[in-house]
Amino acid sequence: MKIDLRFLRREDFSEIHKTFLEAYSDYIIKFQLTEKQLENHIAQNAVRLEESIGAFAGEKMIGVTLNGVGFWDGKETVYDAGTGVIPDFRKKGAGKAMFDFMMPIFKEKGIKQLLLEVISVNDKAVRLYKKLGFQETRRLIFFEQKEDFVERITENLEIREIEKPDWNFLRAFRDRQPSWQNSNESIERMISAKVVLGAFLHESLVGYGVVFPRSGTIVQLGVDKKYRRCGIASNILSEIRKRVAGNTKLRFSNVDENLDGIGEFMQKCGFKEFISQFEMVRTL
C-alpha cells in the first residue's frame, strides 16, 4: 500500500481530530477528546502542527503524529504528544513510516532527541519504538484514588492558592524531574485550567500541589525535604479533594516509580496504581 506523508497545517485540524478519535477508539485507556480538548492538548504540550506528521492513503488521513517542540534535559527536543493509526490501516507500516520520514528532517534542523511515553503493556508499540532506536528512561505510574483518606491536621499549617508560582523555588521540593506533560512549562501553558496550592507553615512555603480541578488530575506534588513525613503532602491532598467535584476520582499522573516511598504514601492515601507508561528517548 502506498502511504503519502507530509507535515500538517492548521486547516487540517478537523481531519486531524477525526483521525485522532478513530486511531484511539480502541486504546487501552479512554482517550476520546472533543475538538476543544484536543486544542487544549495541543497547547499544553507545545505541539506545532507544522512539525507534526500526517499519513495518507490517497486523500484519506490514516495516521497522525502530533509533535511538541521544546527543551528537555537541556536539549532541543521533539515530544510525541500522540501517534496513532486508524484500525483498518494498521500493520501496514504507517507508524514506522512517519518516524522514518521525520527523524532525518528533525536531525538536520538541529533537534537533538525525540521523547515519548507509551503504555507499558502496549507490547506492539513498545517493540516498534525499540526498533526505531528509542530507549526506556523510566517507568511512570498513574495512581487513582480508590478509597477515602483520613484528613490529617497539622498545627499552624495553612493551605492556600498560589497565583504566581516561583518554579525555581519550588523545584527544590522535588526529587525527580516531572514528565513533559507535567513540567513547569506545560503547567504555565494552561495555568488557567489548573489550581496551584501552597502549604504554608508559620507563613513559610513548605510544600505545594498542582491539580486540574475539572478532571481531578494531580500533576505535581512536592514538599520541602526538611518537612517530609509530617503530614504536609496529606494536607495538600485533602485540600485538593475539596477543590474537585465529589464524584470525580483523584488521579496522580506520570509519577516516577523511583521516588522514595511514593507507593507506600499513595497507598496510605487510598490510591492504587492502575496503569503505567515507559518514558522513552531516541537520540538523533
C-alpha positions as CSV (number, residue, x, y, z in Angstrom):
1,M,0.0,0.0,0.0
2,K,1.3,3.4,-0.9
3,I,1.5,5.8,2.0
4,D,2.0,9.5,1.5
5,L,3.5,11.6,4.3
6,R,3.6,15.4,4.9
7,F,3.7,18.0,7.6
8,L,0.4,19.3,8.8
9,R,-1.3,22.7,8.6
10,R,-3.9,24.5,10.8
11,E,-6.5,23.9,8.1
12,D,-6.0,20.2,8.6
13,F,-7.3,20.4,12.2
14,S,-10.8,18.9,11.7
15,E,-9.3,15.9,9.8
16,I,-6.6,15.5,12.5
17,H,-9.3,15.4,15.2
18,K,-11.4,12.8,13.2
19,T,-8.3,10.7,12.6
20,F,-7.2,11.0,16.3
21,L,-10.6,9.8,17.5
22,E,-10.6,6.8,15.2
23,A,-7.0,5.9,15.9
24,Y,-7.6,5.9,19.7
25,S,-11.1,4.4,19.6
26,D,-9.9,1.1,20.9
27,Y,-7.0,2.4,23.0
28,I,-6.1,0.7,26.3
29,I,-7.4,3.7,28.3
30,K,-10.1,6.1,27.2
31,F,-8.6,9.0,25.2
32,Q,-11.5,10.4,23.2
33,L,-11.2,14.2,23.1
34,T,-13.6,16.9,21.8
35,E,-12.1,19.4,19.4
36,K,-11.7,21.9,22.2
37,Q,-10.0,19.2,24.4
38,L,-7.7,18.4,21.5
39,E,-6.8,22.1,21.1
40,N,-6.0,22.2,24.8
41,H,-3.9,19.1,24.5
42,I,-2.0,20.7,21.6
43,A,-1.5,23.9,23.6
44,Q,-0.4,22.2,26.8
45,N,2.2,20.0,25.0
46,A,3.6,22.8,22.8
47,V,2.5,20.9,19.7
48,R,3.3,22.6,16.4
49,L,1.2,21.3,13.6
50,E,3.8,22.4,11.1
51,E,6.2,20.0,12.8
52,S,3.6,17.2,13.1
53,I,3.0,14.4,10.5
54,G,0.0,13.1,8.7
55,A,0.0,9.8,6.9
56,F,-2.4,9.5,3.9
57,A,-3.8,6.7,1.7
58,G,-4.9,8.7,-1.3
59,E,-6.9,11.6,0.1
60,K,-7.7,9.9,3.4
61,M,-5.7,10.7,6.5
62,I,-5.0,7.3,8.1
63,G,-2.4,8.3,10.8
64,V,-1.0,11.2,12.7
65,T,1.9,12.1,14.9
66,L,1.4,15.3,17.0
67,N,4.8,16.8,17.9
68,G,5.6,19.3,20.6
69,V,8.9,21.2,20.4
70,G,10.9,22.5,23.3
71,F,13.8,21.7,25.6
72,W,14.2,18.6,27.7
73,D,17.3,17.9,29.9
74,G,18.8,21.0,28.3
75,K,18.5,19.6,24.8
76,E,16.2,20.7,21.9
77,T,13.6,18.0,21.8
78,V,10.6,16.9,19.9
79,Y,7.9,15.4,22.1
80,D,5.5,12.9,20.7
81,A,2.1,14.1,22.1
82,G,0.2,11.4,20.3
83,T,0.8,8.9,17.5
84,G,-2.0,6.8,16.1
85,V,-3.1,4.9,13.0
86,I,-6.7,4.1,12.4
87,P,-7.6,0.4,12.8
88,D,-8.2,-0.5,9.2
89,F,-4.7,0.6,8.2
90,R,-2.6,-0.8,11.0
91,K,0.2,-3.4,10.4
92,K,0.9,-1.7,7.0
93,G,3.9,0.3,8.1
94,A,2.3,3.7,8.6
95,G,3.6,4.3,12.1
96,K,7.2,3.4,11.2
97,A,6.9,5.4,8.0
98,M,6.0,8.6,9.9
99,F,9.1,8.3,12.2
100,D,11.4,7.4,9.3
101,F,10.1,10.4,7.4
102,M,10.6,13.0,10.3
103,M,13.7,11.8,12.1
104,P,16.3,12.8,9.4
105,I,14.4,16.2,8.9
106,F,14.5,17.0,12.6
107,K,18.1,16.0,12.9
108,E,19.0,18.4,10.0
109,K,17.1,21.1,11.9
110,G,19.2,20.6,15.0
111,I,16.8,18.7,17.1
112,K,18.9,16.5,19.5
113,Q,16.3,13.9,20.6
114,L,12.8,12.6,20.4
115,L,10.8,12.0,23.6
116,L,7.6,10.0,24.1
117,E,5.6,7.9,26.6
118,V,4.0,4.6,25.8
119,I,1.6,2.4,27.9
120,S,3.9,-0.3,29.4
121,V,1.5,-3.2,28.5
122,N,1.2,-2.0,24.8
123,D,3.8,-4.6,23.7
124,K,3.4,-3.9,20.0
125,A,4.1,-0.2,20.4
126,V,7.0,-0.7,22.8
127,R,8.6,-3.2,20.3
128,L,8.1,-0.7,17.4
129,Y,9.8,2.2,19.3
130,K,12.7,0.0,20.4
131,K,13.2,-1.0,16.7
132,L,13.2,2.7,15.9
133,G,16.1,3.2,18.4
134,F,14.2,4.5,21.4
135,Q,15.4,3.5,24.9
136,E,13.5,3.4,28.1
137,T,14.5,6.0,30.6
138,R,12.0,5.3,33.4
139,R,8.6,4.0,34.3
140,L,5.8,6.5,35.1
141,I,2.9,5.4,37.2
142,F,-0.8,6.6,37.1
143,F,-2.4,6.3,40.5
144,E,-6.2,6.5,41.1
145,Q,-7.9,7.2,44.3
146,K,-10.0,4.1,45.3
147,E,-10.7,4.9,49.0
148,D,-11.2,8.0,51.1
149,F,-8.3,9.0,53.2
150,V,-8.5,10.5,56.7
151,E,-7.6,14.2,56.7
152,R,-4.5,14.9,58.8
153,I,-4.5,18.2,60.5
154,T,-1.0,19.8,61.0
155,E,-0.9,22.7,63.5
156,N,-0.1,26.1,62.2
157,L,-0.3,24.8,58.6
158,E,-2.4,26.8,56.0
159,I,-3.2,25.6,52.5
160,R,-4.0,28.4,50.0
161,E,-3.7,29.1,46.3
162,I,-0.5,30.5,44.8
163,E,-1.4,32.9,42.0
164,K,2.2,33.2,40.6
165,P,4.3,30.2,41.4
166,D,8.1,30.6,41.6
167,W,9.1,27.5,39.8
168,N,12.8,28.0,40.5
169,F,12.0,27.9,44.2
170,L,9.5,25.0,44.0
171,R,12.0,22.9,42.0
172,A,13.9,22.2,45.2
173,F,10.9,20.5,46.7
174,R,11.1,17.7,44.0
175,D,13.4,14.7,43.9
176,R,12.7,13.8,40.2
177,Q,12.1,15.7,37.0
178,P,8.4,15.7,36.1
179,S,7.3,14.3,32.8
180,W,6.9,16.6,29.7
181,Q,3.2,16.8,30.3
182,N,3.6,17.7,34.0
183,S,6.6,20.0,33.6
184,N,6.6,23.6,34.8
185,E,6.4,24.8,31.2
186,S,3.4,22.7,30.5
187,I,1.6,23.9,33.6
188,E,2.2,27.5,32.6
189,R,0.9,26.9,29.1
190,M,-2.5,26.0,30.6
191,I,-2.3,27.7,34.0
192,S,-5.9,29.0,33.8
193,A,-7.2,25.4,33.9
194,K,-5.1,24.4,37.0
195,V,-5.0,25.3,40.7
196,V,-1.6,25.6,42.4
197,L,-1.9,25.2,46.1
198,G,0.8,26.1,48.6
199,A,1.3,24.7,52.1
200,F,2.5,27.5,54.5
201,L,3.9,26.7,57.9
202,H,4.2,29.9,60.0
203,E,3.9,31.7,56.6
204,S,6.9,29.8,55.1
205,L,6.1,27.8,52.0
206,V,7.0,24.2,52.7
207,G,5.0,22.3,50.1
208,Y,2.8,22.6,47.0
209,G,0.5,20.7,44.7
210,V,-0.9,21.3,41.2
211,V,-4.3,19.9,40.0
212,F,-6.8,20.1,37.2
213,P,-9.9,20.7,39.3
214,R,-12.2,19.7,36.5
215,S,-10.7,16.3,35.9
216,G,-9.2,15.7,39.3
217,T,-5.7,15.0,37.8
218,I,-2.8,15.9,40.0
219,V,0.3,16.8,38.0
220,Q,2.8,17.9,40.7
221,L,3.2,17.4,44.4
222,G,6.3,18.4,46.4
223,V,7.4,19.0,50.0
224,D,10.5,20.7,51.4
225,K,12.9,17.9,52.4
226,K,13.1,19.3,56.0
227,Y,9.3,18.9,56.5
228,R,8.6,15.5,55.0
229,R,6.7,12.8,56.8
230,C,5.0,15.5,58.9
231,G,1.6,15.2,57.1
232,I,2.3,18.2,54.7
233,A,1.5,16.2,51.5
234,S,-1.6,14.6,53.1
235,N,-2.9,18.1,54.0
236,I,-2.3,19.2,50.4
237,L,-4.2,16.2,49.0
238,S,-7.1,16.9,51.4
239,E,-7.4,20.5,50.1
240,I,-7.2,19.2,46.5
241,R,-10.0,16.8,47.3
242,K,-12.1,19.8,48.4
243,R,-11.4,21.6,45.1
244,V,-12.6,18.7,42.9
245,A,-16.2,17.7,42.4
246,G,-17.1,15.0,44.9
247,N,-17.9,12.3,42.3
248,T,-14.7,12.9,40.4
249,K,-11.9,10.4,41.3
250,L,-8.5,12.0,42.0
251,R,-5.7,10.8,39.8
252,F,-2.0,11.4,40.0
253,S,-0.4,11.1,36.6
254,N,3.1,10.2,35.4
255,V,4.7,9.6,38.8
256,D,8.3,8.4,38.7
257,E,8.3,5.0,40.2
258,N,11.8,5.7,41.7
259,L,10.5,8.4,44.0
260,D,11.4,7.3,47.6
261,G,8.4,5.9,49.4
262,I,5.8,7.0,46.7
263,G,4.0,3.7,46.5
264,E,3.6,3.4,50.3
265,F,2.5,7.0,50.6
266,M,-0.1,6.8,47.8
267,Q,-1.5,3.5,49.3
268,K,-1.9,5.2,52.7
269,C,-3.9,7.9,51.0
270,G,-6.2,5.4,49.3
271,F,-4.6,5.5,45.8
272,K,-3.8,2.4,43.8
273,E,-1.7,2.0,40.6
274,F,-4.0,1.5,37.6
275,I,-1.6,1.8,34.7
276,S,2.0,2.8,33.9
277,Q,3.9,4.2,30.9
278,F,7.5,3.9,29.8
279,E,9.2,7.2,29.1
280,M,11.5,6.7,26.1
281,V,14.1,8.8,24.3
282,R,15.7,8.5,20.9
283,T,18.9,10.5,20.3
284,L,19.2,12.0,16.8
